[in-house]
Amino acid sequence: MLEFVEIEGIRNLSRTSIELSPFATALFGLNGSGKTSVLESIHILALGKSFRTSHTRTVIQHGKDFFRVIGHLELNGRPAIQGVERTRTGDFRARIDGKPVSSFSRLAQQLPLVTIDAGGFSVLLGPPEGRRRFLDGILFHVEQSFLGVWQQYGQALRQRNAGLRHGILTSDATWRMQLAALGERLSTARANLVAEIQSRLTCLVPSVSPDLEDIELNFRPGWDRSLSLLEALDRACQTDRAQGFTQVGAHRADLRVTQAGNAVSEVLSRGQMKSLLVVLRLVQGEMIEERASVKPLYLIDDLAAELDARHCENVCTLLGKSYKMVVLTAADR
């Protein structure tokens, strides 16, 4: 649980300290007053990156050489301090209780987040990468072995692609076997997760937005389902060499979200998609809370955007009933 956060040098926040409620903390103010920057700071503290930009250096306040965020946490009854710092020259430092941290995953394990913001629409409307990130972000917290398999697959993929680009792979059967074994494990974990999300989604949707009926999640592994991944890699071997990259595999997986068989982007209004996004994030939070040793913190930026008062009330009622820890922003108190 994040109890207190100190922010220095992020956007318009020169030096800011905020004590957080163990339940809900609401930040009100005009546009440009720094509400979202507080959420962004907490996101950087937990994940080492912003949810508003992929270029973390750009969040450093004009005239400053660095930003710093320090969080005071309570973890299973013991205090902990987590901090991150980024300079304009590119240096990035993270510490937990004064000890250097080499991996952002270590930060995320201590402070899991569920973020609901305008950029979250990419889960429904954007390229497959955003949907894979959504699934993998849940698996990171709920499946202990997932991170290692995901990292090994990524490393094997990069190495094979490097060989393909430079034309040095005369025979890459070993790479294909390794990618197939790891990719099948990733795909199985993702497929099982999607099935569970579907079940929870069906139960939770009526509490948020009863007009969202017949929502279906269809997982696509990234290769022809009638083949094993090894068979698909073998078939694509020649074209992979010609193209210079691996064209099939777990790195091409996607999640198709439909209503009555139609893509939600084609049939849902903006408000309905926001409601669906909120439900997906609530499911994410439920699963993390049930299986991880640390409860997630919900960051909710401008809930009322695209949602009417009734839908906002439904979401807040759900969060309040289960005593979630929430930091939310709004222009209107």
N, C-alpha and C positions, 0 to 999 in steps of 0.2 A: 504494500500500500504506500502510495506517495503522499507524504504528509506536508511537505514544504518544498518549494522550488525557488531558486535564485537564478535570475536571468540578467545577463550583461551583454550589451552590444548586438542584440538581434533586432534588426529593422529599427522601429522607433522606440524600442525598449532599452534605454540607457542602463539603468540599474533598477530592477524590479524584483520584489520578493512577495510571494503569495503563499499564505497558509491555506491548505485545502481541507475541505470537510471530508470525513470518512465516507460520506454518502454523496450528496450533490453540491457542486460549486458552480454557480451561474455568474458569467461575466457579461455585463450589459454596457453598451456604449455606442456612440455614433460610428459610422463607417470610418476606418482609418485610425481609430483610437488605440488599436493594438490588441484587440481581443483575440483575433485569429493568430497573431504572433505569439501569444502565450501558449496556445495549443501547439503551434509549430515548434516552439522551444521544448515542450514536453516530448513531442515526437522525436526530435533530435536527441534528446536525453536517452530515450528508450531504444532508438533504432539507428542512431548515428546519421540520420538523414531527414530532410524535410519532406512533408507531403505536398508542398506547394511548388517545389522546383527540384530538378535533378542536380542543379549546380549549387551545392551547399554554401560555397564561398559568397554567393550573391546575397545571402541573408545578413552578412556582416554590416552593421550600421555604418553609414557614410561617415568618414573621418576616423573610424576605429580600425585597428589592426587585427582584431580578433573578436570572437564571441565566446562566451562561457555560459554553460548551464550546469547547475548543481542541484541534485535532488536528494532530499532526506527521506529515506524509506523506512518502513517497518516490515520486516520479513520474518514470518513465523515467530513473532515475539521478540525479535532482536533488531536493533537499529542498524542501518546501513547508509552509506553515502555514495552516491554515484554521480560522476561528473564527466562532461565532455567539453573540449575546447578546440576551436578551429581558427587558424590564422590565414591572412590573405596570401601568404606564400605557399599555402597548401598543407602545412603541418596539421595533423589531426591527432589529438590525444584523448584517451578515455581512461578513466580510473574508477575502480570500485574499492571503497575503503582504503584509498591511497595507493593501491597497487595497480600498475598499468594493465590494461586490457587490450589484447591484440585482435580480438574478433568482436564485431558488432553483435553476433549471436549471443555472446555472454551478457551484453546489456539487455537484450530482449528477453532473456530468460528471467531476469530479475523484475522487469517491468513490462509485462505483456500489455499490448494496446489493442483496442477496437476503435477504429477511426471512421467517423461518418462525416464526410465533407463533400463539397461540390465535385472534387476530382474523383470521387468514388464511383461516378457514373461509368468510368472506364471498365468496371467489372461487367457491366451490361452492354455498353456501346463500343468499347474500344477493341484493340487487337487482342489475340489470345493470350499474350504475355500477362496482361492484367488479371485474367481469370486464373491462369496458372499460379500467379503470385498469391491470389486469394486462397486457393486450395492449399498451396504449400505453406502459407503463413499459419494456417490452422494445424496442419500436420507437424510443423516444427514444434508446436507446444503439446500436442496430444500423442505423438508417436515418438518414443525415445530414440529409435534407430533411424528415423527419417533423415535427419540432418547429415549423418555420415554417408548414407546411400546417395543422397542428392549431391553432396560434394564430390563423391567419387565419380558419379555419372558425368557431372560437369567437367571434371578434369579429363576423363577419358574422351569426352566429346571434343574438347578443345585440342587435345593432342592429335586425335584422328583428323580433325579438320585442318590442323596445321600441316600434317603430312599430305593431305589431299591437295591443299593449295600449292604446295611446293613440288608436287609430283614425285614424292619419294616413297610412296606406298606401292610397291610392286605386289605385295601380298599383305593384306591387313585382316586376315581371318581372326587373329587374336584380338584385335580391337573390336571387331564386330561381335565376337562372343562375349567380351566384357561389357560392351554397351547393351547387348541383348539381355544379359543376366541382370544388370543393374536397372535397365529401363523397364523390364517386366515387373520388378519389385516396386518401382515408383508408380507404375501404372496401376498395379493392384491396390496400393495404398490409396491412390487418388480415387479409383473407382469405388472402393468401399466407403470412402469419405463422402463422395457425392450421393451414394445411396442413403447414408445417414442424414445428410443435410436435407435431402428430399423428404424424408420422413418427418423431420423436425419442422421443416418449412410448412408442410401441410397442416401441422398442428398449430403453428404460431400465426400464420397469415390471418385467420379470422379475427384475432385479437387486435391486429393493427389496421388491416384494410380488407373488410369482407368482400369487396368487389374484385379482389385478386383471386380468381378461381382458376383451376386447371393449369397452374404453373408447373412446368416439368423441367427437370435438369437432365440433360443427356451428355454423358462424358464421352469424349472422343480421344483415344489414347495417342494418336499421332501416327498411326499406320493402319493398313487394311486389317480390320478385325478378323477376317477369315484366315489370316496368317499369324504365325508367331513373329515376334520382333526379329528374331534371328533370320527367319525366312524372308521377311520384308527387307532387312539390311542386305542379305545376299542378292536379292532381286535388283536392288537399287545400286549395287556396287559399281557397275560400269558408269551409270549416269552420275553417281557421286564423284567419281574420278574426273569426269568431264566438267562438272559444275564446280568442283573444288570445295564441296561441303556436304555434310550428312543431311539428306533430305527427309528421312523418316526417323521416328524415335520419340521418346518421352518428351523431348524438348519441343515437339510440335503438337503436344496435347492441347485440347481445347474443351470448354464447357459450353454447350449450347443451352440457352435458357429460352423456353417457349411458353406460350399460352395457347392451349387448344391447337397445338401443332404449328403455330406461327411465331416467328422470332419476336420477342417482346419489344424490340426497337421499332417494329412495324405496327404493333397493335395497342401498345400502352401509351398513355399520356405521360407528360413529364412528371406530374405529381404521382401517378401510379408507379412509375419507375423508381421514384424516390422512396415510396413506401416499400417496394420490393427490396431495394437496396438496404433499407433500414432492417427489414426482417432478416435478410442474409447476414447482416452484421450482428444482429442479436443472436442468431444461431451460432455464429462464430464465437461470440462471447460465452454463450452457454457451454459449449463444448470445451473451451479452454478452462473455464471455471471448474467444470466437473473433473477434469483429468490432469490439470497442472497444479502444482503446489502453491501457486500464487494467483490471486484473483486478478482479472484484467481491469485496466482502467479505460473507461469509455471517453473518448474525445469527440464531442459533437459540435460541429461548427454550423451555426445558423440553421437549426432544425426546421424553423418555420419557412425557409426557402422552399418553394414548390409544394408545401404541405399546408392544408387548412387547419383551423383550430381543433377540429375533431380528431384528425389523424395525429396531430402533435400531442393531444391529450392521451390518446391511446398508447403512444410510444412512452410518454413519461409515466403513465400508470404502470406499464410493464416494468420499466426500470425501477420505479419506486417500490413495487411489491416485493421484489427480490433483493432490495437494498444494494443495488450496484453502486460502484464508485464512479461518478460521472463528473466531467468538467465540460460545461456547455456554454456556448456564446449566443447572444441575441441582441439585436438592435432595440427591440421593444420589450420593456420589462413585463 
